[in-house]
Amino acid sequence: MSPRSRVIGILAGAAALVLAAGGVLAYKYYKRPGDQKPYIWTKHWTTLYMDPVYLGPGTSFGVVVRGGAKPWSRTEGTDFRFLVSDQWSPGGIGHLDGENDVYFASLGYYTLGACYVNDDSGKFVLNPSASGSELFDCDVAFNNYVVFWAPGYFNLQNTAAHEFGHALGLAHSEVPGAMMDPIGDFGEAAQFLHEDDEAGEVFLYPPPPGGGRGFPPPAIPLPTKAGTMSNLQVSAPQVMVGDPLEFSARVSNTSGVQLLLQGVETAPVSTGTFEPVVLEPGEVREVTVERTVGGLPGDYETRLRLGGYDPTAVYLAQQTLLSSLVRVRRPAVALPIQDELSGSLGPRGIETVEVFLVKGESFLLDLRGAPEWGGGAGAVLLDPAGAPVPGWLPAKAAKAKVSGVHRLVVANPTATPGNYRVFTEGLGNPPAIKGKGTLDGTGPVEVAFAAAARTSGEIAVKGSKKVAPRVVGLRSPSGLEVEVEAGAAVTVAEFGEDGIWTLLVEGLPGAAGKFSVKGKAAWVEGEERAP
């Protein structure tokens, strides 16, 4: 399933609803507490100060984030402009220095981005004690858990455009599909501003004579001072996402000036803290960086990039080992029949998808790889013993020969990252539920049977009248006790878990005898097949 789950953070809150002739527009803006007028940049322009190490004009993240600012400077009917400078002075999250700092920061697992909107009284614009008259400092932070920005996950350009909308004075909109709508689609592509976004910007920043006071000259890029890096090594050639990975290298300051290294970028992608390093001219130092592996499954050239900045220069030391690959893998993903999985793979990446099948069950697995992969994704279906299922092909009907967890191994055959989808479907009726047992009159007896997660079932137990067997309990494969109404027959609306279920049957006290269990299973309505 593909959830709607883009979460955008902002430290400001709700704002005024704008009413216009001819209808209601849902865009919102921040009001000054004194006169209820909107908070804006009175010059009709403001500068975004990008972190030059990670968001510089030559970095992949920098290009994307700048792409998020451009639409707001091109709206017809307004003269508002965002300017961009790489002369960024770090001061921490929400640092009040009168500059709109843009950078990566630790925001937790559920927030993609945050905009810290302050007026010229130094308070958040929705603080009841705020007393300023205009916007003063709107820092923008993006989550430094970089796996969020990998292909098939969340779109950094849209996230940037959303946060920059807050930075110019707009709050969350109630129009679905608007850039300022706080909820968006999982893995969506970069999108244009919605008419509601543009209407809000035009309302805040009409062209002269309503505003517009000219723009300052463009900022001069900072020079780069580089040291050298050698003897790069990693602690393991193969890791799982979430595993620790240690990078070590020798760094030499050959720049002739003090070398300041504050940030880390690696391949494979990783996260973690880094204690800043300062090297004097001519100094050589062994540097060890402890990280946690993120990113997509794949084979990656080993790379370590250390960078820093101050008001005078950008500093850099890096090394890439073209012949040394680190293989990144991810734990297996469970996927029921009657469902759909969207995933992403890096260069030559491999993913394992677990599908529980019941003997005699007819099924179909439809695998669709990224167009960039040419012939699509490679795939093999393995049975519970690890042997390839003979004759199985994607999108071809098949029948399970044994019950148990089958493993679908999906492979990206190219060096190009991309997305894939697996769609599963149950064909015909799933196998019937059946079993038998013997009661000895001392208590309940357990009967095991296989069931697929997305099936329903009607189960009946039969035996002699002197035994009078009845169902008294049901246990899931993980050991969860499922409440049922005791009786000779029970109905399960949806099993909800793949595997071997356990039925508890008991009879009359002291009565012994045999009984049988029979049940009819049916598929629960599943996901619609992806186009």
N, C-alpha and C positions, 0 to 999 in steps of 0.2 A: 504494500500500500504506500501511497505517496502522500504524506501529511502536509497540511498547510502549517508551516512552523517557523517562519522567519520571525525572530524576536529582536526588536530594536529598542534599545534603552535610551532614555532621556531624563535628565535631572531637571525637570521643569514642571510638567503636569498639564492639566486641562487648561483651556483658554476660551476666548470669546467666540461665540457662534456669529458668523457674519450673515446678515439679512440683506438681500439685494432686490431691487425692483424686478418683477417678473418671476420670482422664485426664491428658493432657499439654496444657498451655496454652502457646502459642508466644510470648506476649509476653515481653519482656526488660526488665531494668532495670539501673541502674548500681550496682555493689557497692562499699562501702567496703573498702579493702584490708586493714584491720585485723581486722574481725569479720565481713566478708562481708554485713553488713546493707545494705539499700538506702539510697542517697542520696535524701533528700526535703527539702522545705521543712517544717521542723518546725512552723511556724505553721499549716500546711495552706492557706496562700494566699501569693501573691506578686504583685508589680505589674509590668506590662509598660509601659515608658516609650517611647511612640511618638514618632517624629520628627514634630513638629507641622506642618512645611512640606509633606511629601509623604504623611504618614500621619495627618494631622489628621482629626477626626471629620466634617468637611465635604468631604473629598476622596474621589474614587472609590476610590483605592487604600486609603485609611484605612478605609472602610466594609467593603471586602472582607477586609482583614487582621483587623479586629476580628471579622468573621464566623468566622474560623478559630479564634479563642480561645473563642468562646461555647460550643461543644459540650462542652469540657472542664469548664466550670463548671455543667453541667446533668446530669451523669451520675448516675443513680439509684444510691444505695448508697454515695456518697462525699460529703464536705463540702468538697472542694477547690474553690478559686475563683481565677480570674485577675482581677485588677483592672487597669484601664487608666488611665494618666496621660499627658498631653501635655507635661509638664514634663521634657523630655529634655535631657540635657547631653552633647554630642558628645565622644567621646574616642578615636575610631578603632575599627577592628574588634577585637572581643574585649577592649575596655578594662575593666580590673578596678576598678570603682568601687562594686560592690555593688548596682548597678541593672541590671535586665534591659532593655538598650537594644534597640529594634527600629527598623530603618532599611534603606535601600537601599545597596548597596556593589558595587564591582567584584569579581566572583567568578570571572571567566573564562567561557568559552563553555559548559562542560559541567556547571556547578553552578547549580541554581535557588535553593537556599537553604542556609544553614548556621547551626547553633546551637553556640555556644561555651560548653560546660558546664563550670563550675569549682566546686570545693568551697571551704570556708572556709580552706583552706591556700593558696589562690591558684593551684592547679594544675588542669589538666584532670582530670576525675574518673577517667580510666583511666591516668593517668600513674603508673608503678610507685612513684614517690616521694610521691604524694599522701597526705596524712595528716589531711585534714579529716574532720568528722563530719556535715556537712550541705551542701546546695546553697547557693551564695553568690552567683553571678553567671552568668546564662545569656543572653548577648546573642544576638539573632537578626538575621541579615542576609539580604536578598533580592537577587537579581541585578538590577543597575540597567540591564541590557540590556532595555529595556521591551517590545521586540517579543515577548519570551517570554510576556508577559501579555496579548497581543492575542487577540481571539476566534479560536478554532480552534487555538490553540497550547497553552500550559500553563495550568492553573487555579491562580491565586494563592491562593484561599481554601483549597484542599486543601494547597498547599505550606505555607501559614501554619499550618494545623492540625497538619501533620506536625512542623514545627519546634517548635511550642508543646508537642507531646507530649514532645519531647526536653527542653524547658525545665522540665517538671514531673517528669522523672526517668525516662522510658521510653526504651529503645533500640529498634533496628530489630526488627520482628516477622518471623516466618517464615510468617505466614498470608497467602495471596494475598487481596487486597481489603481488608486491614486498613489503617487510616490510617497505621500505623507500618511498613507494608510499603514498602521503599525504591523499589519499581518500581510505576508506575501507567500508565494508558492515556493515549495521546496525545490532547490536546484534550478530556479528560473534563470532565463537569459537576461542580459542587460535590457532595460526598457526605457522608453521615452517618458517625459513628463506628461502627466494627465492634464486635461483641460482644467480640472479643479486646482491642481498645483499652480498652473500658470495664472489662473484667475486670482489666487491668493497672492502671488508675487506682484502682479499688476496692481492689486489693491494697496499693497504696502509701499510700492515704489513706482508711482506714476512718473512718466518722463517730464522734463522741464515744461512749464514752470514749477511743477510740483517738487522737483529736487534735481540732483545731479550737479556736482561741483567739480568735475574734472578728476583725473586719475594721476597718481604719482608715477614717476619713471619706473620701468621694470627693475627688479632687484638684480644685482650683479651676482652670478653664480660664484660660490666659494671654490677656491682652488683645492685640488686633492693632493695630499702628501702620503706617499705609499712606502711601507716597509716591505720586507720579503718574508716568506714563510717556507719552511722546508721540513722534511722528515715527518710528513703528516701520516698519522696512523689512527685506526679505530679499534675498539676493544672486541668487536665481533663481526664476522662477515655476513651473518644471517640473524635477523631479529624479528620479533613480533611488535606490532603497533602497541605502544604502551610500555615496552621494555626500556631499561636504561641502556645508553650507548655513550661511551667515552671517546672523545676526540683529543689527540695530543699532537703537538707540533712545536717546532723551533721557530721563534719569531725574531727577526733582526731589524733594528731600526737603522735603515740606510738613508733616511729622508733628510738628515741634516738638522732637523728640528725635533722637539719633543713629540713622541707618537702617543696619542691618546686613543685607547681602544675600549669602547663602552658596550658594544652590542655584538650579537652572534647571529650568523646565518649559516645553515648547514644543508648538505645533501647526504643522506636523505633528510627530509624535513624533521625538525625536532624542536622541543620547547625546554625551557629551564631558565634559571637565573645565571647571571654572569657578573663577577666582581670586576670592576673596571681595572685596566692595566695601563700604566704609564711607563714608556721606555724612553730613556734619554738617548741622544744621538750616539750611534755606535753600539748601543747595548744589545745583547743577545739574551733571550730568555726562553726556557721551556714552559709552554702553556698547556694546561690540561682543562678541558671543558666537559663537564658532566651534564648529559642531556637525557630527555625522554623522547623516544621515537614517536612521531606523528605521521601525517600524510597518508598516501595511498599505497597499497601493495604494489611492489615493482622492484626492478633492479636499478640501482642508482650509483652513478659515479661518486666516489668519496670527495666531498668538498667541505672546506671550512673557511668562512669569511668573517673576519673581525673588523669592526669599523667604529669610528667615533667622530666627534665634531666639536668645535668651539667657535667663537665669533670670527675666527680668521681662516679656518680651513676645515676640510673633511679629511679624515685619516683612514687608511685602509691597509690591511695585510691579508692575503688569501692564497690558497693552494687548492688545486683540483687534481685528483689522481684518475686519469682517464682509463687506466687499465685495472683499477681496483674497484670492484662493485660491491655494494652492500645490498643484500636481498632482504626486502621488507615483506612480511606476511601478516595476515590478520586472522584472528580466531574464526572458526566456522560459523556461518550464519544459518539459523534454523528457519525454514520456510514451509508452512503447511500446504497441502493441496487446497485448491480454490483460493489462491492468493497471488500476489505480485510483489517482486522485489526489485528496487532500483539500486544499483551500485556503481562504483567508479573504480577503475584500475589505472595504475601508473604504467610506465614502460615495462613491457613484458611481465606485467603483474598477474598473479594467480589468486583466485578466490575460491573457497570451498563453501558450497551451499548444501545444508543437510535437509533431506526430504524423507519423511517417514512414509513407507508404503506397506500395505497389507497384501499378503499373498492372494493372488487372484484378482486384485484390484486393477482396473483399466485406468490409465492415466495419460496425460500429455504434458510435456515440459517444453515450453516455447522460449528459446533463448534468442535475444536480439542484441547484437554488439554495435558499437559506435560506427557510424559511416566511415570515420577516418581509419578504421581497421580493415578496410577493403572487403575481404570475404566474411567479415563478422568475427565473433568471438570463437575461440576454440573451446571444445567442451568434451568431457567424457563422464559417463554415469557409472559409478562404482556401487556394487552391491554391499551388504553389511560385512562380507568377508574381505572386501577390498578388490574384488575381481571386476573387470569391466562387464557391464550388462550387454550381452551379445545382441547385435542388431538394433540397439537404441540409437536414434537420431533426434535432434531437436525438432519440435513441432510434428513429431510422428507418434501416432497412438501406440502404446505398448501395454503389457500386462506384467505385473510384479510376479516373479517366480518364488520369492521368499518374503517373509515379513521382517521389517526392521528399518533402521536408518540407512538410507542410501545417500551417497555423497556425489553431488554434481560439481565437478571441478571446472571452473570457468577461467579461461586464459586470454589475455590480451597478447596477440601474436606480434605486435609491433612495438616501436619505441615511442609511440604517441599516446599520451593519456587519453582516456575517454570513458564514457558511461555505457552500462549495459542494463538489460532488464530480463528477468526470468518470470514467466507467467506460468502458473500451474493449474491444471484442470483435471477434475475427476470425470471419467467417462462411464456412462451407465451407472448402475447401482454399486455401491461399495459392497464388499463381501459381508455376508450375514454374520451376526453375532451368535456364537454357539459354544456350548461347554457342558460338562456334566460333573457330578460329584456324588458323594455318599455321606449321609448324616448319621451320626452315632448317638444322637439324643443328648449330647453333653454341651452343645454350643454351636455357633455359626461355623460354616465352612466357606473357604475362599475359592472362587472360580475365576481364572484369568482369561481374558480375551483381548484381542487387538482392536483398536479403534483409531480412526483418523480424527485430527483436531476439529476440522470443520465439517463434522457429520452430526446428525441427530440419531436417536435410537429409541426403539420401543422394545423392551426386554421383558420376557415372561419366563417364569420358572414353573416346571411341572413335576409332579410326583404323586404317590398314592395318597388317598384321603387320610390314612392313618398317620402319615408323616406330615402332610399339609405344609410343604415348603413355601417359604416366602422370602422376598428380598428385604434385607434390613440395613444394608449399607452399600456404599460405592466409594472406591478409592482411586485417585488418579495415578498416573505413572510416577509422579513426583512425590506421592505420599499424601496428597491433600484429600481430606475426607469430604466428600460431596454429600450434602443433605438430600435424602430421598424419603418419600412417604412409604413406609413399610407396606408391603402387599405382594400378591402373587405376580403383579406386573408393575413396571415403572417406565416412565417416559423421560428421556434426557433431551432437552431442547438443543443443546450443543455441547459436545464433549470438551472442546476448547484446548485439548492437549493431546499431542500424538503419543502413541506408545501402548504399552500393555496395561490395561485397566483391570481392577479387581472387584468382583461382585461378592458381597457377603450374603450368604443364604443360611437360614435356620428353619427348623421345623418345630413340631410340638415337643414339649419337654419329655424326655425319655423315649421318644419315637425314633427308630432307626430305619433307614431305607435310602434307595437311590433316587436321584432327581436329574432333570435335564434343564439346560438353559438355552433358550432360542430367542433371537432378536432380529429385527429388521432395521438396517441402517440406511440413511439417505443423506445426500450431500446438502449442506447448508449453502445458500446462495453466496457466491464468492465475488471477487473483483471483476470488473469489466476488463476485457482484454485491451491492452494499450494499443493505440493506433500505430 
